Amino acid sequence: MLEQSGGLPHETDAIFLTDGGTETWLLYKRGFELPEFSAFHLLNDATAREAIREYYRAFADVAVELGTPFIFDSLTYRASRDWGRLLGYSDEGLAEMNHKCLDLYREVASEAGMKPEHTVISGCIGPKGDAYKTNDVLSAHGAQDYHAEQIETFKAAGADIVTALTLNATAEAIGIARAAEAAGVPSVISFTLEKDRRLRSGESLQEAIETVDAETGGAPAYYMINCSHPMDFGPALTGSAWADRIGGLRANASTLDHGTLCQLGHLEEGNPDELADQYRDLKAAFPKMNVFGGCCGTDHLHVEKIGRRILDA
């Protein structure tokens, strides 16, 4: 667990790194099948477990080399109730898997020689449904009730923070932020944008952030953008106060839209140097951003380039 002297991203201006496209790496770089796109399920297989350890160790080594804190994240993205039941888990069994994921992070951090004050354990939350489809029936109250279970599990497992990735509607974001606040755990809300630079539910990024803040009393520690490319989300950012609430980025390697990426059947790794330059420019334009990682198609090589570009700027 993070020592208090280090501070979480919203408590300091230090640069934090986090991981990349976990699922795409496991699928295309290591050839594992992901039932229901659930990476956590692979911990049941010894070979896959070692691959996951290798994945996180590579990122941890980058953070140690660059001297930055690192946020361990992503593996529990689909370790919530509905997805767990599709894979045959009982509520107790699913809670155990969430604990195992966070324990793995701690083991890797120790093996990599990471300083305790540089080690952030994040409980990653994914949408209740498909991130690339609109879930019109999920209310803020329903989202709070659903996600509270996994958040309480993260709290019991000693998570420093919870991060909700790839959200495409404000109602679910509001519910998650409220559930985390009720549990006494800081939350991060990360939205994904479509090619029209809006959430799939139709809101602009500004509308989404301002709505969640208004409905939760500014409960999220900060916001992020993930599973989009800087060429798409960059123009949606402005220099106004709402954009200062965005604390981090986890971009896709490719500029292709979500639907196309899901159907390709191979990995699109993009141009890591170009992506790193885009991150550097966004950091310069929005200096309060201090959390940087990747999403689909990225791995530790992308994140290393991003980290070096930002630190050298």
Protein Blocks (a to p, Z undefined) as FASTA:
>chain_A
ZZfklopaklccbdcdddddfklmmmmmnopacehhiaklmmmpmklmmmmmmmmmmmmm
mmmmnopacddehjlmmmcfklmmmnopafklmmmmmmmmmmmmmmmmmmnopafklpcc
ddddddfbdfkbccfkbcfklmmmmmmmmmmmmmmnopabdcdehiabfklmmmmmmmmm
mnopacdddddddfkopafkopafklmmmmmmmmnoomafbdcdehiafklmmmmpccbf
klmmpgbdcddfbfcdfklmmmnopacebjfklmmmmmmmmmmmmmmbccdcddehiafk
lmmmmmmmmmmZZ
